[in-house]
Structure formats: structure tokens, C-alpha cells
Amino acid sequence: MKIFLSQPMTGRTPDEIMRVREAVRRAAEERWGKEAHLIDSWIVNRQAQRSPLYLLGESVRLLSEADIAVFADGWRESRGCRIEHMCCLEYGIRICYMRPEICP
């Protein structure tokens, strides 16, 4: 099970981003077992070196490999997350909305 995480990143520290990613990874393993794999769609060095549109294109490419997309709290306020959500709807990728209580 390949899982794509769509999460707001603008204005968040690397620690905040990684905390959400880890919570989703743990929740996915609980729900789908050890075969659950969180697609690595965020690399700190890559973020600073590319334009937001380039990064969104890379995210959509990775999203195309996912069995399911998990949308983190606050996704509706993020332009990139909304576009990823629209891609899921248009291309039939299963969507799961993250419960806020699994994130510290």
C-alpha cells in the first residue's frame, strides 16, 4: 500500500512537517500493517532550491504512484494540497482525511 501525504508546508518548520509525516506513517501501519509505505515526497534541500510550481509537479508525479492519498489537517488552506485533492478526484485516487487527534 503506497500512501501519499498531502500536507500544508508553507509557514511550518521542518520539525512540524516531520511530526505530521511520522504521525501519518504510524497511523498507516496501524491500519494497513507493515506493508503500508509512506511515499517520500518531502526533502528539505529540494524545497529551497526549486519553485513552488516545480515542487507541485513533482508531488503530482509521486501522487500518481499512490494507492491512497492522506490529506492532513489544514489542507483546504493550501493551494498545492487543493490541487493534489482535485487530482485525486479527477484520476480516481482513493482519499483519506487525517484525524487531527493523531497529530500532536
Backbone as XML, in Angstrom:
<?xml version="1.0"?>
<chain id="A" units="angstrom">
  <residue number="1" name="MET">
    <atom name="N" x="0.850" y="-1.175" z="0.000"/>
    <atom name="CA" x="0.000" y="0.000" z="0.000"/>
    <atom name="C" x="0.895" y="1.238" z="0.000"/>
  </residue>
  <residue number="2" name="LYS">
    <atom name="N" x="0.890" y="1.973" z="-1.090"/>
    <atom name="CA" x="1.672" y="3.206" z="-1.189"/>
    <atom name="C" x="0.779" y="4.384" z="-0.806"/>
  </residue>
  <residue number="3" name="ILE">
    <atom name="N" x="1.264" y="5.161" z="0.158"/>
    <atom name="CA" x="0.476" y="6.259" z="0.716"/>
    <atom name="C" x="1.159" y="7.587" z="0.411"/>
  </residue>
  <residue number="4" name="PHE">
    <atom name="N" x="0.400" y="8.503" z="-0.184"/>
    <atom name="CA" x="0.881" y="9.853" z="-0.449"/>
    <atom name="C" x="0.285" y="10.768" z="0.607"/>
  </residue>
  <residue number="5" name="LEU">
    <atom name="N" x="1.110" y="11.584" z="1.229"/>
    <atom name="CA" x="0.633" y="12.536" z="2.230"/>
    <atom name="C" x="0.613" y="13.927" z="1.625"/>
  </residue>
  <residue number="6" name="SER">
    <atom name="N" x="-0.545" y="14.538" z="1.654"/>
    <atom name="CA" x="-0.700" y="15.927" z="1.235"/>
    <atom name="C" x="-0.838" y="16.750" z="2.508"/>
  </residue>
  <residue number="7" name="GLN">
    <atom name="N" x="0.133" y="17.632" z="2.735"/>
    <atom name="CA" x="0.106" y="18.429" z="3.953"/>
    <atom name="C" x="0.575" y="19.843" z="3.673"/>
  </residue>
  <residue number="8" name="PRO">
    <atom name="N" x="-0.019" y="20.826" z="4.338"/>
    <atom name="CA" x="0.449" y="22.202" z="4.183"/>
    <atom name="C" x="1.886" y="22.321" z="4.694"/>
  </residue>
  <residue number="9" name="MET">
    <atom name="N" x="2.726" y="23.060" z="3.963"/>
    <atom name="CA" x="4.119" y="23.221" z="4.378"/>
    <atom name="C" x="4.510" y="24.682" z="4.568"/>
  </residue>
  <residue number="10" name="THR">
    <atom name="N" x="3.847" y="25.575" z="3.860"/>
    <atom name="CA" x="4.184" y="26.992" z="3.958"/>
    <atom name="C" x="4.002" y="27.479" z="5.385"/>
  </residue>
  <residue number="11" name="GLY">
    <atom name="N" x="5.030" y="28.124" z="5.921"/>
    <atom name="CA" x="4.974" y="28.669" z="7.266"/>
    <atom name="C" x="5.203" y="27.657" z="8.370"/>
  </residue>
  <residue number="12" name="ARG">
    <atom name="N" x="5.543" y="26.438" z="8.010"/>
    <atom name="CA" x="5.802" y="25.398" z="9.011"/>
    <atom name="C" x="7.277" y="25.049" z="9.030"/>
  </residue>
  <residue number="13" name="THR">
    <atom name="N" x="7.759" y="24.709" z="10.210"/>
    <atom name="CA" x="9.173" y="24.339" z="10.346"/>
    <atom name="C" x="9.364" y="22.892" z="9.885"/>
  </residue>
  <residue number="14" name="PRO">
    <atom name="N" x="10.598" y="22.524" z="9.540"/>
    <atom name="CA" x="10.860" y="21.122" z="9.195"/>
    <atom name="C" x="10.418" y="20.154" z="10.297"/>
  </residue>
  <residue number="15" name="ASP">
    <atom name="N" x="10.591" y="20.535" z="11.559"/>
    <atom name="CA" x="10.161" y="19.674" z="12.666"/>
    <atom name="C" x="8.645" y="19.474" z="12.667"/>
  </residue>
  <residue number="16" name="GLU">
    <atom name="N" x="7.887" y="20.542" z="12.421"/>
    <atom name="CA" x="6.433" y="20.429" z="12.379"/>
    <atom name="C" x="6.001" y="19.522" z="11.227"/>
  </residue>
  <residue number="17" name="ILE">
    <atom name="N" x="6.629" y="19.678" z="10.088"/>
    <atom name="CA" x="6.313" y="18.854" z="8.921"/>
    <atom name="C" x="6.621" y="17.394" z="9.200"/>
  </residue>
  <residue number="18" name="MET">
    <atom name="N" x="7.777" y="17.132" z="9.766"/>
    <atom name="CA" x="8.174" y="15.748" z="10.041"/>
    <atom name="C" x="7.298" y="15.112" z="11.115"/>
  </residue>
  <residue number="19" name="ARG">
    <atom name="N" x="6.829" y="15.894" z="12.075"/>
    <atom name="CA" x="5.948" y="15.366" z="13.122"/>
    <atom name="C" x="4.641" y="14.848" z="12.506"/>
  </residue>
  <residue number="20" name="VAL">
    <atom name="N" x="4.087" y="15.600" z="11.563"/>
    <atom name="CA" x="2.862" y="15.167" z="10.886"/>
    <atom name="C" x="3.144" y="13.918" z="10.059"/>
  </residue>
  <residue number="21" name="ARG">
    <atom name="N" x="4.256" y="13.910" z="9.327"/>
    <atom name="CA" x="4.609" y="12.747" z="8.499"/>
    <atom name="C" x="4.747" y="11.489" z="9.359"/>
  </residue>
  <residue number="22" name="GLU">
    <atom name="N" x="5.375" y="11.613" z="10.494"/>
    <atom name="CA" x="5.570" y="10.463" z="11.365"/>
    <atom name="C" x="4.231" y="9.974" z="11.934"/>
  </residue>
  <residue number="23" name="ALA">
    <atom name="N" x="3.356" y="10.895" z="12.283"/>
    <atom name="CA" x="2.034" y="10.506" z="12.796"/>
    <atom name="C" x="1.245" y="9.756" z="11.733"/>
  </residue>
  <residue number="24" name="VAL">
    <atom name="N" x="1.326" y="10.203" z="10.500"/>
    <atom name="CA" x="0.615" y="9.524" z="9.416"/>
    <atom name="C" x="1.233" y="8.152" z="9.164"/>
  </residue>
  <residue number="25" name="ARG">
    <atom name="N" x="2.548" y="8.058" z="9.195"/>
    <atom name="CA" x="3.221" y="6.772" z="8.989"/>
    <atom name="C" x="2.770" y="5.757" z="10.042"/>
  </residue>
  <residue number="26" name="ARG">
    <atom name="N" x="2.755" y="6.189" z="11.308"/>
    <atom name="CA" x="2.327" y="5.298" z="12.398"/>
    <atom name="C" x="0.867" y="4.873" z="12.234"/>
  </residue>
  <residue number="27" name="ALA">
    <atom name="N" x="0.007" y="5.831" z="11.916"/>
    <atom name="CA" x="-1.412" y="5.530" z="11.745"/>
    <atom name="C" x="-1.626" y="4.582" z="10.565"/>
  </residue>
  <residue number="28" name="ALA">
    <atom name="N" x="-0.872" y="4.769" z="9.500"/>
    <atom name="CA" x="-0.991" y="3.896" z="8.323"/>
    <atom name="C" x="-0.566" y="2.474" z="8.669"/>
  </residue>
  <residue number="29" name="GLU">
    <atom name="N" x="0.518" y="2.336" z="9.415"/>
    <atom name="CA" x="0.962" y="0.998" z="9.816"/>
    <atom name="C" x="-0.064" y="0.324" z="10.721"/>
  </residue>
  <residue number="30" name="GLU">
    <atom name="N" x="-0.686" y="1.102" z="11.594"/>
    <atom name="CA" x="-1.729" y="0.541" z="12.460"/>
    <atom name="C" x="-2.909" y="0.046" z="11.635"/>
  </residue>
  <residue number="31" name="ARG">
    <atom name="N" x="-3.287" y="0.817" z="10.636"/>
    <atom name="CA" x="-4.470" y="0.478" z="9.850"/>
    <atom name="C" x="-4.200" y="-0.585" z="8.789"/>
  </residue>
  <residue number="32" name="TRP">
    <atom name="N" x="-3.061" y="-0.482" z="8.079"/>
    <atom name="CA" x="-2.801" y="-1.358" z="6.944"/>
    <atom name="C" x="-1.632" y="-2.314" z="7.165"/>
  </residue>
  <residue number="33" name="GLY">
    <atom name="N" x="-1.002" y="-2.249" z="8.320"/>
    <atom name="CA" x="0.096" y="-3.161" z="8.614"/>
    <atom name="C" x="1.433" y="-2.679" z="8.056"/>
  </residue>
  <residue number="34" name="LYS">
    <atom name="N" x="2.420" y="-3.552" z="8.166"/>
    <atom name="CA" x="3.788" y="-3.192" z="7.772"/>
    <atom name="C" x="3.948" y="-2.965" z="6.279"/>
  </residue>
  <residue number="35" name="GLU">
    <atom name="N" x="2.992" y="-3.449" z="5.466"/>
    <atom name="CA" x="3.116" y="-3.227" z="4.023"/>
    <atom name="C" x="2.767" y="-1.788" z="3.623"/>
  </residue>
  <residue number="36" name="ALA">
    <atom name="N" x="2.266" y="-0.997" z="4.566"/>
    <atom name="CA" x="1.989" y="0.411" z="4.302"/>
    <atom name="C" x="3.314" y="1.160" z="4.148"/>
  </residue>
  <residue number="37" name="HIS">
    <atom name="N" x="3.417" y="1.913" z="3.075"/>
    <atom name="CA" x="4.649" y="2.648" z="2.776"/>
    <atom name="C" x="4.302" y="4.098" z="2.455"/>
  </residue>
  <residue number="38" name="LEU">
    <atom name="N" x="4.848" y="5.026" z="3.244"/>
    <atom name="CA" x="4.633" y="6.446" z="3.013"/>
    <atom name="C" x="5.609" y="6.912" z="1.933"/>
  </residue>
  <residue number="39" name="ILE">
    <atom name="N" x="5.094" y="7.399" z="0.826"/>
    <atom name="CA" x="5.926" y="7.891" z="-0.275"/>
    <atom name="C" x="6.703" y="9.108" z="0.214"/>
  </residue>
  <residue number="40" name="ASP">
    <atom name="N" x="8.005" y="9.113" z="-0.014"/>
    <atom name="CA" x="8.849" y="10.225" z="0.418"/>
    <atom name="C" x="8.705" y="11.376" z="-0.572"/>
  </residue>
  <residue number="41" name="SER">
    <atom name="N" x="7.849" y="12.309" z="-0.226"/>
    <atom name="CA" x="7.579" y="13.432" z="-1.131"/>
    <atom name="C" x="8.148" y="14.757" z="-0.627"/>
  </residue>
  <residue number="42" name="TRP">
    <atom name="N" x="8.916" y="14.691" z="0.451"/>
    <atom name="CA" x="9.451" y="15.945" z="1.011"/>
    <atom name="C" x="10.911" y="15.776" z="1.391"/>
  </residue>
  <residue number="43" name="ILE">
    <atom name="N" x="11.738" y="16.589" z="0.750"/>
    <atom name="CA" x="13.164" y="16.599" z="1.063"/>
    <atom name="C" x="13.549" y="18.047" z="1.312"/>
  </residue>
  <residue number="44" name="VAL">
    <atom name="N" x="14.118" y="18.319" z="2.481"/>
    <atom name="CA" x="14.404" y="19.689" z="2.915"/>
    <atom name="C" x="15.219" y="20.451" z="1.879"/>
  </residue>
  <residue number="45" name="ASN">
    <atom name="N" x="16.315" y="19.909" z="1.405"/>
    <atom name="CA" x="17.183" y="20.628" z="0.471"/>
    <atom name="C" x="16.480" y="20.943" z="-0.842"/>
  </residue>
  <residue number="46" name="ARG">
    <atom name="N" x="15.630" y="20.055" z="-1.285"/>
    <atom name="CA" x="14.941" y="20.268" z="-2.557"/>
    <atom name="C" x="13.950" y="21.421" z="-2.455"/>
  </residue>
  <residue number="47" name="GLN">
    <atom name="N" x="13.365" y="21.619" z="-1.294"/>
    <atom name="CA" x="12.355" y="22.669" z="-1.131"/>
    <atom name="C" x="12.913" y="24.056" z="-1.409"/>
  </residue>
  <residue number="48" name="ALA">
    <atom name="N" x="14.096" y="24.326" z="-0.920"/>
    <atom name="CA" x="14.652" y="25.674" z="-1.042"/>
    <atom name="C" x="15.187" y="25.960" z="-2.440"/>
  </residue>
  <residue number="49" name="GLN">
    <atom name="N" x="15.485" y="24.933" z="-3.205"/>
    <atom name="CA" x="16.153" y="25.124" z="-4.489"/>
    <atom name="C" x="15.208" y="25.206" z="-5.681"/>
  </residue>
  <residue number="50" name="ARG">
    <atom name="N" x="13.946" y="24.973" z="-5.514"/>
    <atom name="CA" x="13.011" y="24.918" z="-6.634"/>
    <atom name="C" x="11.811" y="25.829" z="-6.411"/>
  </residue>
  <residue number="51" name="SER">
    <atom name="N" x="11.145" y="26.172" z="-7.511"/>
    <atom name="CA" x="9.941" y="27.000" z="-7.424"/>
    <atom name="C" x="8.776" y="26.161" z="-6.894"/>
  </residue>
  <residue number="52" name="PRO">
    <atom name="N" x="7.792" y="26.811" z="-6.292"/>
    <atom name="CA" x="6.626" y="26.078" z="-5.791"/>
    <atom name="C" x="5.921" y="25.273" z="-6.892"/>
  </residue>
  <residue number="53" name="LEU">
    <atom name="N" x="5.853" y="25.809" z="-8.106"/>
    <atom name="CA" x="5.189" y="25.090" z="-9.185"/>
    <atom name="C" x="5.967" y="23.836" z="-9.581"/>
  </residue>
  <residue number="54" name="TYR">
    <atom name="N" x="7.284" y="23.920" z="-9.595"/>
    <atom name="CA" x="8.105" y="22.744" z="-9.878"/>
    <atom name="C" x="7.852" y="21.667" z="-8.822"/>
  </residue>
  <residue number="55" name="LEU">
    <atom name="N" x="7.852" y="22.064" z="-7.560"/>
    <atom name="CA" x="7.632" y="21.113" z="-6.468"/>
    <atom name="C" x="6.242" y="20.489" z="-6.548"/>
  </residue>
  <residue number="56" name="LEU">
    <atom name="N" x="5.242" y="21.278" z="-6.935"/>
    <atom name="CA" x="3.900" y="20.733" z="-7.096"/>
    <atom name="C" x="3.883" y="19.686" z="-8.213"/>
  </residue>
  <residue number="57" name="GLY">
    <atom name="N" x="4.580" y="19.959" z="-9.305"/>
    <atom name="CA" x="4.666" y="18.989" z="-10.394"/>
    <atom name="C" x="5.284" y="17.684" z="-9.927"/>
  </residue>
  <residue number="58" name="GLU">
    <atom name="N" x="6.339" y="17.786" z="-9.131"/>
    <atom name="CA" x="6.964" y="16.580" z="-8.575"/>
    <atom name="C" x="5.998" y="15.839" z="-7.654"/>
  </residue>
  <residue number="59" name="SER">
    <atom name="N" x="5.240" y="16.593" z="-6.861"/>
    <atom name="CA" x="4.267" y="15.979" z="-5.963"/>
    <atom name="C" x="3.194" y="15.234" z="-6.741"/>
  </residue>
  <residue number="60" name="VAL">
    <atom name="N" x="2.709" y="15.834" z="-7.810"/>
    <atom name="CA" x="1.682" y="15.176" z="-8.623"/>
    <atom name="C" x="2.254" y="13.909" z="-9.259"/>
  </residue>
  <residue number="61" name="ARG">
    <atom name="N" x="3.501" y="13.949" z="-9.683"/>
    <atom name="CA" x="4.145" y="12.760" z="-10.245"/>
    <atom name="C" x="4.159" y="11.639" z="-9.197"/>
  </residue>
  <residue number="62" name="LEU">
    <atom name="N" x="4.557" y="11.970" z="-7.974"/>
    <atom name="CA" x="4.576" y="10.970" z="-6.901"/>
    <atom name="C" x="3.163" y="10.508" z="-6.538"/>
  </residue>
  <residue number="63" name="LEU">
    <atom name="N" x="2.223" y="11.423" z="-6.552"/>
    <atom name="CA" x="0.829" y="11.088" z="-6.265"/>
    <atom name="C" x="0.317" y="10.035" z="-7.243"/>
  </residue>
  <residue number="64" name="SER">
    <atom name="N" x="0.786" y="10.084" z="-8.479"/>
    <atom name="CA" x="0.332" y="9.123" z="-9.494"/>
    <atom name="C" x="0.717" y="7.692" z="-9.138"/>
  </residue>
  <residue number="65" name="GLU">
    <atom name="N" x="1.669" y="7.504" z="-8.246"/>
    <atom name="CA" x="2.112" y="6.169" z="-7.836"/>
    <atom name="C" x="1.377" y="5.658" z="-6.596"/>
  </residue>
  <residue number="66" name="ALA">
    <atom name="N" x="0.534" y="6.490" z="-6.008"/>
    <atom name="CA" x="-0.098" y="6.162" z="-4.728"/>
    <atom name="C" x="-1.343" y="5.305" z="-4.887"/>
  </residue>
  <residue number="67" name="ASP">
    <atom name="N" x="-1.563" y="4.456" z="-3.886"/>
    <atom name="CA" x="-2.808" y="3.704" z="-3.778"/>
    <atom name="C" x="-3.864" y="4.537" z="-3.061"/>
  </residue>
  <residue number="68" name="ILE">
    <atom name="N" x="-3.379" y="5.412" z="-2.181"/>
    <atom name="CA" x="-4.275" y="6.261" z="-1.391"/>
    <atom name="C" x="-3.544" y="7.561" z="-1.057"/>
  </residue>
  <residue number="69" name="ALA">
    <atom name="N" x="-4.306" y="8.641" z="-0.958"/>
    <atom name="CA" x="-3.746" y="9.928" z="-0.548"/>
    <atom name="C" x="-4.381" y="10.325" z="0.778"/>
  </residue>
  <residue number="70" name="VAL">
    <atom name="N" x="-3.527" y="10.683" z="1.720"/>
    <atom name="CA" x="-3.986" y="11.140" z="3.027"/>
    <atom name="C" x="-3.820" y="12.651" z="3.070"/>
  </residue>
  <residue number="71" name="PHE">
    <atom name="N" x="-4.889" y="13.346" z="3.419"/>
    <atom name="CA" x="-4.864" y="14.801" z="3.493"/>
    <atom name="C" x="-4.834" y="15.232" z="4.953"/>
  </residue>
  <residue number="72" name="ALA">
    <atom name="N" x="-3.762" y="15.929" z="5.322"/>
    <atom name="CA" x="-3.554" y="16.376" z="6.704"/>
    <atom name="C" x="-4.410" y="17.599" z="7.011"/>
  </residue>
  <residue number="73" name="ASP">
    <atom name="N" x="-4.610" y="17.806" z="8.293"/>
    <atom name="CA" x="-5.357" y="18.956" z="8.780"/>
    <atom name="C" x="-4.801" y="20.237" z="8.149"/>
  </residue>
  <residue number="74" name="GLY">
    <atom name="N" x="-5.671" y="21.097" z="7.691"/>
    <atom name="CA" x="-5.264" y="22.369" z="7.086"/>
    <atom name="C" x="-5.086" y="22.303" z="5.577"/>
  </residue>
  <residue number="75" name="TRP">
    <atom name="N" x="-5.354" y="21.148" z="4.968"/>
    <atom name="CA" x="-5.116" y="21.003" z="3.535"/>
    <atom name="C" x="-5.947" y="21.977" z="2.705"/>
  </residue>
  <residue number="76" name="ARG">
    <atom name="N" x="-7.139" y="22.322" z="3.170"/>
    <atom name="CA" x="-8.011" y="23.231" z="2.406"/>
    <atom name="C" x="-7.445" y="24.641" z="2.288"/>
  </residue>
  <residue number="77" name="GLU">
    <atom name="N" x="-6.534" y="25.002" z="3.177"/>
    <atom name="CA" x="-5.935" y="26.341" z="3.139"/>
    <atom name="C" x="-4.657" y="26.370" z="2.308"/>
  </residue>
  <residue number="78" name="SER">
    <atom name="N" x="-4.267" y="25.256" z="1.740"/>
    <atom name="CA" x="-3.026" y="25.171" z="0.979"/>
    <atom name="C" x="-3.333" y="25.000" z="-0.512"/>
  </residue>
  <residue number="79" name="ARG">
    <atom name="N" x="-2.840" y="25.924" z="-1.315"/>
    <atom name="CA" x="-3.064" y="25.874" z="-2.759"/>
    <atom name="C" x="-2.602" y="24.540" z="-3.352"/>
  </residue>
  <residue number="80" name="GLY">
    <atom name="N" x="-1.400" y="24.088" z="-2.989"/>
    <atom name="CA" x="-0.878" y="22.833" z="-3.508"/>
    <atom name="C" x="-1.714" y="21.636" z="-3.087"/>
  </residue>
  <residue number="81" name="CYS">
    <atom name="N" x="-2.132" y="21.605" z="-1.821"/>
    <atom name="CA" x="-2.961" y="20.496" z="-1.335"/>
    <atom name="C" x="-4.300" y="20.455" z="-2.059"/>
  </residue>
  <residue number="82" name="ARG">
    <atom name="N" x="-4.885" y="21.627" z="-2.311"/>
    <atom name="CA" x="-6.161" y="21.646" z="-3.025"/>
    <atom name="C" x="-6.002" y="21.095" z="-4.446"/>
  </residue>
  <residue number="83" name="ILE">
    <atom name="N" x="-4.894" y="21.410" z="-5.095"/>
    <atom name="CA" x="-4.648" y="20.880" z="-6.439"/>
    <atom name="C" x="-4.434" y="19.377" z="-6.378"/>
  </residue>
  <residue number="84" name="GLU">
    <atom name="N" x="-3.677" y="18.897" z="-5.381"/>
    <atom name="CA" x="-3.481" y="17.452" z="-5.216"/>
    <atom name="C" x="-4.823" y="16.759" z="-4.976"/>
  </residue>
  <residue number="85" name="HIS">
    <atom name="N" x="-5.694" y="17.370" z="-4.202"/>
    <atom name="CA" x="-7.013" y="16.820" z="-3.925"/>
    <atom name="C" x="-7.820" y="16.713" z="-5.219"/>
  </residue>
  <residue number="86" name="MET">
    <atom name="N" x="-7.800" y="17.768" z="-6.018"/>
    <atom name="CA" x="-8.507" y="17.757" z="-7.288"/>
    <atom name="C" x="-7.976" y="16.646" z="-8.199"/>
  </residue>
  <residue number="87" name="CYS">
    <atom name="N" x="-6.661" y="16.433" z="-8.198"/>
    <atom name="CA" x="-6.064" y="15.353" z="-8.995"/>
    <atom name="C" x="-6.602" y="13.995" z="-8.539"/>
  </residue>
  <residue number="88" name="CYS">
    <atom name="N" x="-6.711" y="13.799" z="-7.233"/>
    <atom name="CA" x="-7.248" y="12.539" z="-6.714"/>
    <atom name="C" x="-8.673" y="12.323" z="-7.198"/>
  </residue>
  <residue number="89" name="LEU">
    <atom name="N" x="-9.480" y="13.351" z="-7.122"/>
    <atom name="CA" x="-10.868" y="13.235" z="-7.556"/>
    <atom name="C" x="-10.957" y="12.942" z="-9.050"/>
  </residue>
  <residue number="90" name="GLU">
    <atom name="N" x="-10.174" y="13.646" z="-9.834"/>
    <atom name="CA" x="-10.233" y="13.507" z="-11.285"/>
    <atom name="C" x="-9.652" y="12.187" z="-11.786"/>
  </residue>
  <residue number="91" name="TYR">
    <atom name="N" x="-8.670" y="11.646" z="-11.068"/>
    <atom name="CA" x="-7.980" y="10.440" z="-11.535"/>
    <atom name="C" x="-8.260" y="9.205" z="-10.687"/>
  </residue>
  <residue number="92" name="GLY">
    <atom name="N" x="-9.206" y="9.300" z="-9.776"/>
    <atom name="CA" x="-9.671" y="8.135" z="-9.045"/>
    <atom name="C" x="-8.720" y="7.589" z="-7.993"/>
  </residue>
  <residue number="93" name="ILE">
    <atom name="N" x="-7.907" y="8.448" z="-7.414"/>
    <atom name="CA" x="-7.042" y="8.001" z="-6.320"/>
    <atom name="C" x="-7.834" y="8.095" z="-5.020"/>
  </residue>
  <residue number="94" name="ARG">
    <atom name="N" x="-7.836" y="7.011" z="-4.284"/>
    <atom name="CA" x="-8.576" y="6.943" z="-3.017"/>
    <atom name="C" x="-8.088" y="8.031" z="-2.057"/>
  </residue>
  <residue number="95" name="ILE">
    <atom name="N" x="-9.014" y="8.638" z="-1.342"/>
    <atom name="CA" x="-8.715" y="9.742" z="-0.425"/>
    <atom name="C" x="-9.075" y="9.351" z="1.002"/>
  </residue>
  <residue number="96" name="CYS">
    <atom name="N" x="-8.202" y="9.735" z="1.927"/>
    <atom name="CA" x="-8.448" y="9.563" z="3.354"/>
    <atom name="C" x="-8.111" y="10.894" z="4.022"/>
  </residue>
  <residue number="97" name="TYR">
    <atom name="N" x="-8.954" y="11.334" z="4.918"/>
    <atom name="CA" x="-8.699" y="12.578" z="5.638"/>
    <atom name="C" x="-8.168" y="12.234" z="7.015"/>
  </residue>
  <residue number="98" name="MET">
    <atom name="N" x="-7.031" y="12.819" z="7.351"/>
    <atom name="CA" x="-6.366" y="12.523" z="8.611"/>
    <atom name="C" x="-7.151" y="13.107" z="9.773"/>
  </residue>
  <residue number="99" name="ARG">
    <atom name="N" x="-7.322" y="12.296" z="10.778"/>
    <atom name="CA" x="-7.972" y="12.779" z="12.003"/>
    <atom name="C" x="-6.986" y="13.675" z="12.751"/>
  </residue>
  <residue number="100" name="PRO">
    <atom name="N" x="-7.412" y="14.871" z="13.125"/>
    <atom name="CA" x="-6.500" y="15.768" z="13.842"/>
    <atom name="C" x="-5.939" y="15.164" z="15.124"/>
  </residue>
  <residue number="101" name="GLU">
    <atom name="N" x="-6.654" y="14.256" z="15.767"/>
    <atom name="CA" x="-6.160" y="13.711" z="17.032"/>
    <atom name="C" x="-4.943" y="12.805" z="16.879"/>
  </residue>
  <residue number="102" name="ILE">
    <atom name="N" x="-4.593" y="12.369" z="15.674"/>
    <atom name="CA" x="-3.392" y="11.535" z="15.568"/>
    <atom name="C" x="-2.147" y="12.388" z="15.419"/>
  </residue>
  <residue number="103" name="CYS">
    <atom name="N" x="-2.304" y="13.688" z="15.330"/>
    <atom name="CA" x="-1.145" y="14.586" z="15.246"/>
    <atom name="C" x="-0.974" y="15.324" z="16.562"/>
  </residue>
  <residue number="104" name="PRO">
    <atom name="N" x="0.242" y="15.281" z="17.087"/>
    <atom name="CA" x="0.472" y="16.036" z="18.329"/>
    <atom name="C" x="0.459" y="17.537" z="18.069"/>
  </residue>
</chain>
